[in-house]
Amino acid sequence: MEFTVGQIAEVLHGVVEGDASLRIDRLAKIEEAQAGALSFLSNLKYEPHLYTTGASAVIVSKTLTLKQAVPAALIRVDDPYTSFTTLLEFYQQATRTGRRGVEEPAFMGTGSTIGDNHYRGAFSYIGQDCRIGRDVVIFPQAYIGDRCVIGDGTIIYAGAKIYAETVIGARCTIHAGAVLGSDGFGFAPQPDGSYKTIPQIGNVVLEDNVSVGANATIDCATMGSTIIREGAKIDNLVQIAHNVEVGSHTVIAAQTGVSGSTKIGSFCVLAGQAGVAGHLTLANRTTVTAQSGVGKSIKAEGVLLQGSPAFNLRDSLRANAIFRHLPEIERRLSDLERNSSMSEKS
């Protein structure tokens, strides 16, 4: 694929400084780019590379003041990072998901429908009575159970497992090995100490523009739905338990676990290896730092949590500072007690 700088600027609603007729055929980092490549400058730490880059064009901010001449054409936009992300999405769609048609053998059950311009890879499986939209890409060995609904433009990568009655919105991405709709961890203790399985009869619902990482698992609800709201991003190796609700545009990093029936608000951030106990509520814009454990609900918006058990970041930092000085504090306390004892004896 090849485009002119002018064509790219038009897509990004940007303004060209330099030769708009230059041809672009690839994307590259600003410090590595060569002729024919398009790059971007968002972090000013990389600004020195702007004056030496081999790229044919660079996306920069409209407000950037140049310190010297630039060899590349410039595309000035409001937000270089967002604009470059838009191009990366377009490039990914064109290169990774350009396949169309059906590879054999592939199976689709009775009563199932799929929209135009789709791709079904070899050994993919679609159960009965599924409704799948247009422009959907299903890679080899993906499994889609009975009565699933999948929206337009969604991508399901190789080896993903979508259990029966799962609902996936438009333009979602389900990465390899992800499992949506497996049984929630529901077991009733019995008088003899054994456990009886509680049937999990609910489903999983993903709204539009949700991303689920490789080998992530989202359990079905005991009753009702486990819900991932619009625009949420779930990293690799994340566990979402039954009846959890993840708010819109919340991001959850790798190896995080969310226990059953917890409700996470919108625009939250759960960093890597965080843990959230069950039946809690986290308010909108809550941030949980890496390896923190949340054991109580957070009602105020915008709280930053750290530690296990997690609490307010500022208090956590103060507590950690004191903890590091505990040996010295203990020594001083012992000295005070000794001196006090000696004074009493005298």
N, C-alpha and C positions, 0 to 999 in steps of 0.2 A: 504494500500500500504506500502511496506517495501523495503528499498534499503540499500546496504552497503555504508559505508563511501567512499570506493574506487570507487563505481559506481557513486556516487554524484560528487566526485572530477573529474572524467573523463568527466562528462557532463559540469562542470564549467571550465575545463582546468586548474585545480588546482593541488597542490602537497600535499600529505598527510604526516603529522607528527604524528606518533602514530599507533594505530591498525586500519588498513583499512578494516578489516572484521566486525567491529561493525555494528549492524543493527539499521537503522533509520526508524521510522514510523510516525514522526510528526515534525512540526516546532514550535519553541517557542522563547520567549524573553530570553535573556541571564540570566537575574536576576531571572527568574521563571522556567527555563527549568529543567526537570528531565531526568532520564535515558531513552534512546530511542529517545530523542529529538535532533534536530539540531538547532543551533542558529548562530548568527553572531556578530562580533564586528567591527563597523565602527567609531563611535564616541568614542574617547579615554576617555571621561568622564566616560564611563562604563567599562573601563579596569579592575578596581578592581574585578568586577564580573567574569572576565575570570578565576581568580585563585580560585574561590569558586563555580562556576556553577556546577549544576548537569547534564548538557547536556552531551550526549555521544560524540558530535563533535561540533566544532565551526569554522565558516568561518572567517578567519582573513587575513590581508594584508601580502603580501610577505615581506614587509619591517618592520613589527612589531618586535621589540626587546623585548623578554620576561624578566620580572623582577624576576620571580620565576617559579617553576614547575607548569604545568597546568594539571589538572586531566583528561581533555577531549582530544580526538584526534583533531588535527587541520587540516583544509583544507586551504592552503595558496593560495590566488588569487590576481590578480592585484587590484580589486575593490570589497571589501566585500559587500558593499551596493547593487551594481548592480547585483552581483552574487546571493545574497539572494532574490532580487526582481525577478530574473529569476526563482528561485525555487518557489516563491509564485505564480507566473503566472502559472507555471506547476501544482501546487497543486490546484489552483482555477479551472483550466480547467478540472482537473480530478474529483474534488468533486462536483462542482456546475453544470457543464455542461456535466456530464457523461451520461445523459439520451439520448436515441436514439429511433426513431420510431415516431408513430403518436398516440396521445391520442384522443379518441372520446368524444364529437363531436368536430371536427376541419374542417374548410372550406378552400378550395382552388379553385379559379375560373377557368373558361375555358381559355385555352391558356397559363396558368402559368406552369413553370417548377421549380423543386428544385433538387439539387444535392444529391449525396449519403451521407449516414452517418449523416443525419440531425435529428432534433427533432422538432416536432410541438405539443405544449401543448394544452390541452383541451380549447375549446372556442376561439382559435386563428383564425384569419381571414386573408386570402390572396386573394387579388382581381384578376382581369383578366389580362392576358398577362404580368405577373411578371416573372423575371428571377432571380432565387435565387441559389447561389452556393452550394458547398458541405460543410459538417461539420457546417452548420448553425444551431443555436439553437434559437428557437422561443418559449418563455414561454407563459403560458396560458393568454388569454384575450389580447394578443397583436394584433394590427390592422395594416395591410399593404395594402395600397390602390392599385388601378390599375396601371399597367405599371411601377412598381418599379423595381429597379435592386439592388441586394444585393450580395456582394462578399463573397468568401469562408471564413469560420471560424468566421463569425460575430455572435454576441450574442444580441438578442433583449429581454429584460426582460419584465415581466408581466405588462400589461396595457400601454405599449408604443404605440404611435399613429404615424404611418408613412403615410403621405398623398400621393396621387397619383403622380407618376413620380419622386419620390425621388430616388436619386442614392446614394448608400452606398457602400464603398469600402470593401476590405478584412480586417478581424481581427478587426473590429470595435466593440464597446460596446455601446449599447443604454440602459440606465437604466430605471427603472420603472417610468411610468408617463411622460416621455419625449415626446415632440410633435415636429415632423419634417415636415415642409411644410405648416403650418397654414398660413392664409393670412397675408401679410404684412400690416402695419398700414397706408393705403393709402386712404385718403379722400379729395376730392376737395371742398373748400368752395364755397358756392353759394351766389348770390346777396341778398337772403333773410336771410342769416345767417346760413342756414342749411348746411349739408355736403352731397356730393354725393360720393358713394363708387367707388373707382378706381379698376377695376378688376385686380387681381394679377394672371398673367398667366405664371409666371416662375416656377422654382423648387428649390430644395435644393440638393447640391452635397457634400457628404463627401468622402474625399480620404481615403487611407488605414490607419489603426491603429489610428483612431480617437475615443475618448471616450466622450460620452455625458451623463452628470449626471442626477439624478432623478429630474423630473419636470422642466427640462430646456426646453426652446422653441427656435426653429430656424425657422424664417419665410421664406416662399418662396419669390422669387424675383418678382418684378412687371413685368419685362421682363428679360430673361436671367436666371442667377443662383445666389443664395446665396451659397458661397463656403467655406468649412472648409478644409484647406489643411492637408496634411499628418502629422500624429502624434500629431495633436492639442488635447488638453485636456480641456474639458469644464465641470465645476463643476455643482453641483445642483443649481437649481433656477436661472440660467443665462438666459438672454433674448438677442437673436441675431436677429436684425431686417432685413428687406428685402434688398437684394443686398449687404449685408456685405460680405467682404472677410477676413477670418482669416488665417494668414500665418502658415506655417508648424512649428510644435513643439512649438507653442504658448500655454500658459496656462492661463485660465480665471477662477478666483475663484468665489465663490457663491455670488449671489445677484448683480452681475455686469450686466449693461445694455449697449449694443452697438447700437447706432442709425443707421438709414438706410444709405446705400451706403458708409459707412466708410470702409477703407482698413487698416487692421492691419498687420504689417509685421511678419516675421518669428522670432522665439525665443523670443517673447515678453512675459511679465508677467503683467496681470491685476489682482491686489489683490482684496479682498472682497469689495463689495459695491462700486466699481469704476463705473464711468459713462463716456461714450464717446459720444460726440455730432455727428450729422450726417454729411456726405460728407467730412470727414477728412481722412488724411493719417497718420499713425504712422509708423515710420521707424523701421527696424529690431532692435531687442534687446531693444526696449523701455520697461521700467518698470513704471507702474502706481501704486502708493501705495494705501492702503485701504482708501475708502471713498473719493478719489480724483475725481475731475471732469475735464475732458479734453475738452477744447472748441476751440482749434486751432490745426492745423496739426503740426507734429513733423518730421522735415526733417533729422536731424542728428541722426545717429545710436548710441545706447547705452545710451540714455538720461534717467535719473531717475527723475520722476515727483511726486510732492506732492502738496496737497492743492486743494481748489475749489474756483476760477479756478486754475487748476494745473499749476505749473511752476517748474523750476529747483530746485532739492532738497536742495542744499546748500543755495540758495537764500530764499527758503521757510523756512528753519530752522532759518535763520537770522531774517526773517520777524516775525516769531512766537516769537522769543526771545524778539524782540523789542515790539511786541504787549503785551507780559506779563508785560512789564515795563511801559506801557503807563500811568497808574495812577501816578507813580513816576515822569515820564517825565513831565506830565501835572502840577504836584505840583511845580516842579523845575522851569518850565517856568513861572508859575504864580508868584513865588517868585522873579524871575528876572524882570518881568514886574513891579511888585510892587516896587522893589528897584530902578528900573530905573525911575519910576514916582516920587518917593520921591527925587531922586537926582536932577531931573529937577526942582522941586519946590524949592529946597534949593538953 
